[in-house]
Amino acid sequence: MSTLDDRRLHDTFVDGYDVIDLFAPADQLQSALDSRVLIEQAKGFLSHRLNISVDDAFAALRNYARTTNTRIAAVAAGVIEDGLVP
């Protein structure tokens, strides 16, 4: 099935049930995977740049996210895209 077919199916009803609900978990899983990849990249970047362990790099990301009330994925994106060093 092509992506276009998937989208058509996504926007239709089957036996009275909204098919969108069937696709939501897959979308959520993809979003979580994308966030996790970004966080892992940021951990590696900080670990190398600051000469610290990846565990310490994650702690720095987490602490900065908590302190600034920002999602950790957004902090990770700032590290990767803007060179942010928490």
Jmol script that loads the backbone (N, CA, C; Angstrom):
load data "model"
ATOM      1  N   MET A   1       0.850  -1.163   0.000  1.00  0.00           N
ATOM      2  CA  MET A   1       0.000   0.000   0.000  1.00  0.00           C
ATOM      3  C   MET A   1       0.908   1.242   0.000  1.00  0.00           C
ATOM      4  N   SER A   2       0.574   2.198  -0.828  1.00  0.00           N
ATOM      5  CA  SER A   2       1.381   3.413  -0.922  1.00  0.00           C
ATOM      6  C   SER A   2       1.043   4.366   0.214  1.00  0.00           C
ATOM      7  N   THR A   3       1.861   5.380   0.346  1.00  0.00           N
ATOM      8  CA  THR A   3       1.626   6.386   1.378  1.00  0.00           C
ATOM      9  C   THR A   3       0.301   7.100   1.130  1.00  0.00           C
ATOM     10  N   LEU A   4       0.010   7.360  -0.145  1.00  0.00           N
ATOM     11  CA  LEU A   4      -1.254   8.008  -0.478  1.00  0.00           C
ATOM     12  C   LEU A   4      -2.422   7.121  -0.075  1.00  0.00           C
ATOM     13  N   ASP A   5      -2.321   5.815  -0.333  1.00  0.00           N
ATOM     14  CA  ASP A   5      -3.362   4.885   0.084  1.00  0.00           C
ATOM     15  C   ASP A   5      -3.487   4.860   1.604  1.00  0.00           C
ATOM     16  N   ASP A   6      -2.356   4.896   2.290  1.00  0.00           N
ATOM     17  CA  ASP A   6      -2.376   4.935   3.749  1.00  0.00           C
ATOM     18  C   ASP A   6      -3.133   6.163   4.237  1.00  0.00           C
ATOM     19  N   ARG A   7      -2.868   7.307   3.617  1.00  0.00           N
ATOM     20  CA  ARG A   7      -3.498   8.549   4.039  1.00  0.00           C
ATOM     21  C   ARG A   7      -4.997   8.507   3.763  1.00  0.00           C
ATOM     22  N   ARG A   8      -5.389   7.939   2.605  1.00  0.00           N
ATOM     23  CA  ARG A   8      -6.815   7.818   2.305  1.00  0.00           C
ATOM     24  C   ARG A   8      -7.494   6.943   3.351  1.00  0.00           C
ATOM     25  N   LEU A   9      -6.859   5.832   3.686  1.00  0.00           N
ATOM     26  CA  LEU A   9      -7.395   4.935   4.692  1.00  0.00           C
ATOM     27  C   LEU A   9      -7.447   5.638   6.042  1.00  0.00           C
ATOM     28  N   HIS A  10      -6.418   6.416   6.306  1.00  0.00           N
ATOM     29  CA  HIS A  10      -6.310   7.152   7.565  1.00  0.00           C
ATOM     30  C   HIS A  10      -7.491   8.109   7.737  1.00  0.00           C
ATOM     31  N   ASP A  11      -7.963   8.665   6.632  1.00  0.00           N
ATOM     32  CA  ASP A  11      -9.004   9.682   6.677  1.00  0.00           C
ATOM     33  C   ASP A  11     -10.409   9.121   6.459  1.00  0.00           C
ATOM     34  N   THR A  12     -10.568   7.820   6.499  1.00  0.00           N
ATOM     35  CA  THR A  12     -11.878   7.222   6.273  1.00  0.00           C
ATOM     36  C   THR A  12     -12.354   6.489   7.517  1.00  0.00           C
ATOM     37  N   PHE A  13     -13.538   5.960   7.406  1.00  0.00           N
ATOM     38  CA  PHE A  13     -14.120   5.179   8.489  1.00  0.00           C
ATOM     39  C   PHE A  13     -14.289   3.738   8.018  1.00  0.00           C
ATOM     40  N   VAL A  14     -14.114   2.799   8.908  1.00  0.00           N
ATOM     41  CA  VAL A  14     -14.323   1.396   8.601  1.00  0.00           C
ATOM     42  C   VAL A  14     -15.321   0.853   9.613  1.00  0.00           C
ATOM     43  N   ASP A  15     -16.436   0.352   9.109  1.00  0.00           N
ATOM     44  CA  ASP A  15     -17.487  -0.199   9.976  1.00  0.00           C
ATOM     45  C   ASP A  15     -17.858   0.755  11.111  1.00  0.00           C
ATOM     46  N   GLY A  16     -17.863   2.052  10.836  1.00  0.00           N
ATOM     47  CA  GLY A  16     -18.273   3.027  11.827  1.00  0.00           C
ATOM     48  C   GLY A  16     -17.192   3.455  12.792  1.00  0.00           C
ATOM     49  N   TYR A  17     -15.991   2.867  12.697  1.00  0.00           N
ATOM     50  CA  TYR A  17     -14.896   3.237  13.587  1.00  0.00           C
ATOM     51  C   TYR A  17     -13.918   4.143  12.859  1.00  0.00           C
ATOM     52  N   ASP A  18     -13.498   5.174  13.512  1.00  0.00           N
ATOM     53  CA  ASP A  18     -12.558   6.110  12.928  1.00  0.00           C
ATOM     54  C   ASP A  18     -11.187   5.450  12.857  1.00  0.00           C
ATOM     55  N   VAL A  19     -10.638   5.338  11.657  1.00  0.00           N
ATOM     56  CA  VAL A  19      -9.369   4.646  11.448  1.00  0.00           C
ATOM     57  C   VAL A  19      -8.193   5.456  11.996  1.00  0.00           C
ATOM     58  N   ILE A  20      -8.375   6.760  12.174  1.00  0.00           N
ATOM     59  CA  ILE A  20      -7.303   7.603  12.694  1.00  0.00           C
ATOM     60  C   ILE A  20      -6.776   7.032  14.009  1.00  0.00           C
ATOM     61  N   ASP A  21      -7.654   6.502  14.832  1.00  0.00           N
ATOM     62  CA  ASP A  21      -7.241   5.939  16.111  1.00  0.00           C
ATOM     63  C   ASP A  21      -6.268   4.781  15.932  1.00  0.00           C
ATOM     64  N   LEU A  22      -6.367   4.058  14.822  1.00  0.00           N
ATOM     65  CA  LEU A  22      -5.476   2.941  14.574  1.00  0.00           C
ATOM     66  C   LEU A  22      -4.060   3.394  14.243  1.00  0.00           C
ATOM     67  N   PHE A  23      -3.927   4.592  13.681  1.00  0.00           N
ATOM     68  CA  PHE A  23      -2.629   5.082  13.258  1.00  0.00           C
ATOM     69  C   PHE A  23      -1.928   5.906  14.338  1.00  0.00           C
ATOM     70  N   ALA A  24      -2.643   6.385  15.328  1.00  0.00           N
ATOM     71  CA  ALA A  24      -2.054   7.237  16.356  1.00  0.00           C
ATOM     72  C   ALA A  24      -0.884   6.566  17.079  1.00  0.00           C
ATOM     73  N   PRO A  25      -0.991   5.307  17.491  1.00  0.00           N
ATOM     74  CA  PRO A  25       0.152   4.699  18.187  1.00  0.00           C
ATOM     75  C   PRO A  25       1.418   4.652  17.323  1.00  0.00           C
ATOM     76  N   ALA A  26       1.288   4.396  16.043  1.00  0.00           N
ATOM     77  CA  ALA A  26       2.462   4.360  15.162  1.00  0.00           C
ATOM     78  C   ALA A  26       3.091   5.746  15.063  1.00  0.00           C
ATOM     79  N   ASP A  27       2.268   6.772  14.953  1.00  0.00           N
ATOM     80  CA  ASP A  27       2.783   8.144  14.897  1.00  0.00           C
ATOM     81  C   ASP A  27       3.492   8.509  16.198  1.00  0.00           C
ATOM     82  N   GLN A  28       2.913   8.093  17.319  1.00  0.00           N
ATOM     83  CA  GLN A  28       3.522   8.377  18.616  1.00  0.00           C
ATOM     84  C   GLN A  28       4.849   7.651  18.771  1.00  0.00           C
ATOM     85  N   LEU A  29       4.906   6.412  18.294  1.00  0.00           N
ATOM     86  CA  LEU A  29       6.154   5.651  18.377  1.00  0.00           C
ATOM     87  C   LEU A  29       7.241   6.282  17.518  1.00  0.00           C
ATOM     88  N   GLN A  30       6.878   6.751  16.329  1.00  0.00           N
ATOM     89  CA  GLN A  30       7.862   7.390  15.460  1.00  0.00           C
ATOM     90  C   GLN A  30       8.379   8.676  16.085  1.00  0.00           C
ATOM     91  N   SER A  31       7.493   9.441  16.686  1.00  0.00           N
ATOM     92  CA  SER A  31       7.895  10.676  17.356  1.00  0.00           C
ATOM     93  C   SER A  31       8.839  10.388  18.525  1.00  0.00           C
ATOM     94  N   ALA A  32       8.524   9.360  19.294  1.00  0.00           N
ATOM     95  CA  ALA A  32       9.385   8.979  20.420  1.00  0.00           C
ATOM     96  C   ALA A  32      10.750   8.527  19.932  1.00  0.00           C
ATOM     97  N   LEU A  33      10.769   7.773  18.841  1.00  0.00           N
ATOM     98  CA  LEU A  33      12.038   7.317  18.279  1.00  0.00           C
ATOM     99  C   LEU A  33      12.867   8.494  17.793  1.00  0.00           C
ATOM    100  N   ASP A  34      12.226   9.438  17.109  1.00  0.00           N
ATOM    101  CA  ASP A  34      12.934  10.621  16.624  1.00  0.00           C
ATOM    102  C   ASP A  34      13.534  11.412  17.784  1.00  0.00           C
ATOM    103  N   SER A  35      12.763  11.570  18.865  1.00  0.00           N
ATOM    104  CA  SER A  35      13.261  12.286  20.041  1.00  0.00           C
ATOM    105  C   SER A  35      14.441  11.553  20.664  1.00  0.00           C
ATOM    106  N   ARG A  36      14.326  10.241  20.741  1.00  0.00           N
ATOM    107  CA  ARG A  36      15.395   9.440  21.358  1.00  0.00           C
ATOM    108  C   ARG A  36      16.691   9.543  20.569  1.00  0.00           C
ATOM    109  N   VAL A  37      16.584   9.537  19.252  1.00  0.00           N
ATOM    110  CA  VAL A  37      17.773   9.661  18.401  1.00  0.00           C
ATOM    111  C   VAL A  37      18.444  11.010  18.657  1.00  0.00           C
ATOM    112  N   LEU A  38      17.646  12.069  18.731  1.00  0.00           N
ATOM    113  CA  LEU A  38      18.188  13.405  18.982  1.00  0.00           C
ATOM    114  C   LEU A  38      18.888  13.471  20.332  1.00  0.00           C
ATOM    115  N   ILE A  39      18.275  12.869  21.343  1.00  0.00           N
ATOM    116  CA  ILE A  39      18.865  12.867  22.690  1.00  0.00           C
ATOM    117  C   ILE A  39      20.186  12.098  22.693  1.00  0.00           C
ATOM    118  N   GLU A  40      20.226  10.963  22.017  1.00  0.00           N
ATOM    119  CA  GLU A  40      21.464  10.176  21.947  1.00  0.00           C
ATOM    120  C   GLU A  40      22.571  10.958  21.243  1.00  0.00           C
ATOM    121  N   GLN A  41      22.219  11.660  20.168  1.00  0.00           N
ATOM    122  CA  GLN A  41      23.209  12.478  19.464  1.00  0.00           C
ATOM    123  C   GLN A  41      23.739  13.586  20.367  1.00  0.00           C
ATOM    124  N   ALA A  42      22.843  14.231  21.092  1.00  0.00           N
ATOM    125  CA  ALA A  42      23.254  15.314  21.993  1.00  0.00           C
ATOM    126  C   ALA A  42      24.146  14.781  23.103  1.00  0.00           C
ATOM    127  N   LYS A  43      23.826  13.603  23.641  1.00  0.00           N
ATOM    128  CA  LYS A  43      24.676  12.992  24.672  1.00  0.00           C
ATOM    129  C   LYS A  43      26.080  12.759  24.132  1.00  0.00           C
ATOM    130  N   GLY A  44      26.170  12.217  22.937  1.00  0.00           N
ATOM    131  CA  GLY A  44      27.479  11.975  22.337  1.00  0.00           C
ATOM    132  C   GLY A  44      28.244  13.265  22.087  1.00  0.00           C
ATOM    133  N   PHE A  45      27.543  14.268  21.593  1.00  0.00           N
ATOM    134  CA  PHE A  45      28.162  15.558  21.323  1.00  0.00           C
ATOM    135  C   PHE A  45      28.720  16.173  22.606  1.00  0.00           C
ATOM    136  N   LEU A  46      27.892  16.195  23.663  1.00  0.00           N
ATOM    137  CA  LEU A  46      28.336  16.782  24.932  1.00  0.00           C
ATOM    138  C   LEU A  46      29.449  15.962  25.567  1.00  0.00           C
ATOM    139  N   SER A  47      29.333  14.655  25.478  1.00  0.00           N
ATOM    140  CA  SER A  47      30.359  13.781  26.037  1.00  0.00           C
ATOM    141  C   SER A  47      31.716  14.071  25.405  1.00  0.00           C
ATOM    142  N   HIS A  48      31.718  14.204  24.108  1.00  0.00           N
ATOM    143  CA  HIS A  48      32.978  14.479  23.395  1.00  0.00           C
ATOM    144  C   HIS A  48      33.468  15.902  23.660  1.00  0.00           C
ATOM    145  N   ARG A  49      32.561  16.865  23.547  1.00  0.00           N
ATOM    146  CA  ARG A  49      32.955  18.273  23.673  1.00  0.00           C
ATOM    147  C   ARG A  49      33.432  18.630  25.076  1.00  0.00           C
ATOM    148  N   LEU A  50      32.775  18.056  26.089  1.00  0.00           N
ATOM    149  CA  LEU A  50      33.108  18.397  27.473  1.00  0.00           C
ATOM    150  C   LEU A  50      33.997  17.360  28.147  1.00  0.00           C
ATOM    151  N   ASN A  51      34.312  16.296  27.401  1.00  0.00           N
ATOM    152  CA  ASN A  51      35.143  15.214  27.925  1.00  0.00           C
ATOM    153  C   ASN A  51      34.538  14.637  29.212  1.00  0.00           C
ATOM    154  N   ILE A  52      33.248  14.283  29.115  1.00  0.00           N
ATOM    155  CA  ILE A  52      32.533  13.690  30.238  1.00  0.00           C
ATOM    156  C   ILE A  52      31.893  12.385  29.765  1.00  0.00           C
ATOM    157  N   SER A  53      31.418  11.586  30.701  1.00  0.00           N
ATOM    158  CA  SER A  53      30.750  10.337  30.333  1.00  0.00           C
ATOM    159  C   SER A  53      29.383  10.642  29.709  1.00  0.00           C
ATOM    160  N   VAL A  54      28.842   9.670  28.978  1.00  0.00           N
ATOM    161  CA  VAL A  54      27.512   9.868  28.394  1.00  0.00           C
ATOM    162  C   VAL A  54      26.450   9.960  29.490  1.00  0.00           C
ATOM    163  N   ASP A  55      26.678   9.294  30.601  1.00  0.00           N
ATOM    164  CA  ASP A  55      25.743   9.411  31.725  1.00  0.00           C
ATOM    165  C   ASP A  55      25.737  10.829  32.284  1.00  0.00           C
ATOM    166  N   ASP A  56      26.917  11.423  32.396  1.00  0.00           N
ATOM    167  CA  ASP A  56      26.999  12.808  32.872  1.00  0.00           C
ATOM    168  C   ASP A  56      26.406  13.772  31.843  1.00  0.00           C
ATOM    169  N   ALA A  57      26.585  13.461  30.579  1.00  0.00           N
ATOM    170  CA  ALA A  57      26.005  14.292  29.517  1.00  0.00           C
ATOM    171  C   ALA A  57      24.481  14.254  29.600  1.00  0.00           C
ATOM    172  N   PHE A  58      23.922  13.054  29.817  1.00  0.00           N
ATOM    173  CA  PHE A  58      22.471  12.947  29.957  1.00  0.00           C
ATOM    174  C   PHE A  58      21.993  13.701  31.192  1.00  0.00           C
ATOM    175  N   ALA A  59      22.725  13.601  32.279  1.00  0.00           N
ATOM    176  CA  ALA A  59      22.356  14.321  33.500  1.00  0.00           C
ATOM    177  C   ALA A  59      22.336  15.828  33.245  1.00  0.00           C
ATOM    178  N   ALA A  60      23.298  16.307  32.476  1.00  0.00           N
ATOM    179  CA  ALA A  60      23.344  17.738  32.155  1.00  0.00           C
ATOM    180  C   ALA A  60      22.134  18.142  31.316  1.00  0.00           C
ATOM    181  N   LEU A  61      21.792  17.311  30.326  1.00  0.00           N
ATOM    182  CA  LEU A  61      20.608  17.587  29.505  1.00  0.00           C
ATOM    183  C   LEU A  61      19.346  17.607  30.371  1.00  0.00           C
ATOM    184  N   ARG A  62      19.209  16.585  31.210  1.00  0.00           N
ATOM    185  CA  ARG A  62      18.031  16.464  32.058  1.00  0.00           C
ATOM    186  C   ARG A  62      17.923  17.644  33.032  1.00  0.00           C
ATOM    187  N   ASN A  63      19.023  17.984  33.685  1.00  0.00           N
ATOM    188  CA  ASN A  63      19.007  19.091  34.646  1.00  0.00           C
ATOM    189  C   ASN A  63      18.663  20.413  33.970  1.00  0.00           C
ATOM    190  N   TYR A  64      19.234  20.648  32.784  1.00  0.00           N
ATOM    191  CA  TYR A  64      18.939  21.886  32.053  1.00  0.00           C
ATOM    192  C   TYR A  64      17.465  21.922  31.658  1.00  0.00           C
ATOM    193  N   ALA A  65      16.946  20.782  31.200  1.00  0.00           N
ATOM    194  CA  ALA A  65      15.531  20.717  30.815  1.00  0.00           C
ATOM    195  C   ALA A  65      14.636  21.008  32.011  1.00  0.00           C
ATOM    196  N   ARG A  66      14.953  20.444  33.145  1.00  0.00           N
ATOM    197  CA  ARG A  66      14.149  20.669  34.350  1.00  0.00           C
ATOM    198  C   ARG A  66      14.231  22.115  34.815  1.00  0.00           C
ATOM    199  N   THR A  67      15.432  22.663  34.808  1.00  0.00           N
ATOM    200  CA  THR A  67      15.644  24.030  35.277  1.00  0.00           C
ATOM    201  C   THR A  67      14.916  25.047  34.408  1.00  0.00           C
ATOM    202  N   THR A  68      14.904  24.794  33.103  1.00  0.00           N
ATOM    203  CA  THR A  68      14.281  25.743  32.170  1.00  0.00           C
ATOM    204  C   THR A  68      12.855  25.359  31.792  1.00  0.00           C
ATOM    205  N   ASN A  69      12.350  24.267  32.391  1.00  0.00           N
ATOM    206  CA  ASN A  69      11.004  23.786  32.086  1.00  0.00           C
ATOM    207  C   ASN A  69      10.833  23.568  30.578  1.00  0.00           C
ATOM    208  N   THR A  70      11.809  22.874  30.003  1.00  0.00           N
ATOM    209  CA  THR A  70      11.840  22.592  28.566  1.00  0.00           C
ATOM    210  C   THR A  70      11.890  21.087  28.370  1.00  0.00           C
ATOM    211  N   ARG A  71      11.238  20.610  27.317  1.00  0.00           N
ATOM    212  CA  ARG A  71      11.323  19.181  27.015  1.00  0.00           C
ATOM    213  C   ARG A  71      12.774  18.823  26.697  1.00  0.00           C
ATOM    214  N   ILE A  72      13.191  17.660  27.153  1.00  0.00           N
ATOM    215  CA  ILE A  72      14.576  17.243  26.963  1.00  0.00           C
ATOM    216  C   ILE A  72      14.914  17.116  25.476  1.00  0.00           C
ATOM    217  N   ALA A  73      13.946  16.734  24.658  1.00  0.00           N
ATOM    218  CA  ALA A  73      14.190  16.641  23.211  1.00  0.00           C
ATOM    219  C   ALA A  73      14.478  18.023  22.617  1.00  0.00           C
ATOM    220  N   ALA A  74      13.819  19.044  23.136  1.00  0.00           N
ATOM    221  CA  ALA A  74      14.068  20.409  22.662  1.00  0.00           C
ATOM    222  C   ALA A  74      15.460  20.880  23.080  1.00  0.00           C
ATOM    223  N   VAL A  75      15.881  20.511  24.277  1.00  0.00           N
ATOM    224  CA  VAL A  75      17.234  20.849  24.731  1.00  0.00           C
ATOM    225  C   VAL A  75      18.255  20.125  23.848  1.00  0.00           C
ATOM    226  N   ALA A  76      17.997  18.857  23.566  1.00  0.00           N
ATOM    227  CA  ALA A  76      18.897  18.086  22.712  1.00  0.00           C
ATOM    228  C   ALA A  76      19.001  18.714  21.328  1.00  0.00           C
ATOM    229  N   ALA A  77      17.874  19.161  20.792  1.00  0.00           N
ATOM    230  CA  ALA A  77      17.887  19.828  19.483  1.00  0.00           C
ATOM    231  C   ALA A  77      18.734  21.090  19.547  1.00  0.00           C
ATOM    232  N   GLY A  78      18.634  21.835  20.641  1.00  0.00           N
ATOM    233  CA  GLY A  78      19.457  23.038  20.805  1.00  0.00           C
ATOM    234  C   GLY A  78      20.930  22.712  20.835  1.00  0.00           C
ATOM    235  N   VAL A  79      21.293  21.604  21.446  1.00  0.00           N
ATOM    236  CA  VAL A  79      22.692  21.179  21.490  1.00  0.00           C
ATOM    237  C   VAL A  79      23.181  20.853  20.078  1.00  0.00           C
ATOM    238  N   ILE A  80      22.404  20.064  19.360  1.00  0.00           N
ATOM    239  CA  ILE A  80      22.801  19.617  18.028  1.00  0.00           C
ATOM    240  C   ILE A  80      22.753  20.745  17.003  1.00  0.00           C
ATOM    241  N   GLU A  81      21.697  21.518  17.006  1.00  0.00           N
ATOM    242  CA  GLU A  81      21.490  22.524  15.965  1.00  0.00           C
ATOM    243  C   GLU A  81      22.171  23.851  16.251  1.00  0.00           C
ATOM    244  N   ASP A  82      22.244  24.241  17.529  1.00  0.00           N
ATOM    245  CA  ASP A  82      22.744  25.573  17.879  1.00  0.00           C
ATOM    246  C   ASP A  82      24.023  25.562  18.705  1.00  0.00           C
ATOM    247  N   GLY A  83      24.500  24.374  19.065  1.00  0.00           N
ATOM    248  CA  GLY A  83      25.707  24.301  19.869  1.00  0.00           C
ATOM    249  C   GLY A  83      25.494  24.651  21.326  1.00  0.00           C
ATOM    250  N   LEU A  84      24.246  24.585  21.792  1.00  0.00           N
ATOM    251  CA  LEU A  84      23.939  24.849  23.200  1.00  0.00           C
ATOM    252  C   LEU A  84      24.740  23.902  24.091  1.00  0.00           C
ATOM    253  N   VAL A  85      25.334  24.472  25.133  1.00  0.00           N
ATOM    254  CA  VAL A  85      26.033  23.648  26.120  1.00  0.00           C
ATOM    255  C   VAL A  85      25.390  23.903  27.469  1.00  0.00           C
ATOM    256  N   PRO A  86      24.564  22.937  27.934  1.00  0.00           N
ATOM    257  CA  PRO A  86      23.859  23.131  29.217  1.00  0.00           C
ATOM    258  C   PRO A  86      24.804  23.115  30.396  1.00  0.00           C
TER     259      PRO A  86
END
end "model"
wireframe off; spacefill off
backbone 0.3
color backbone group
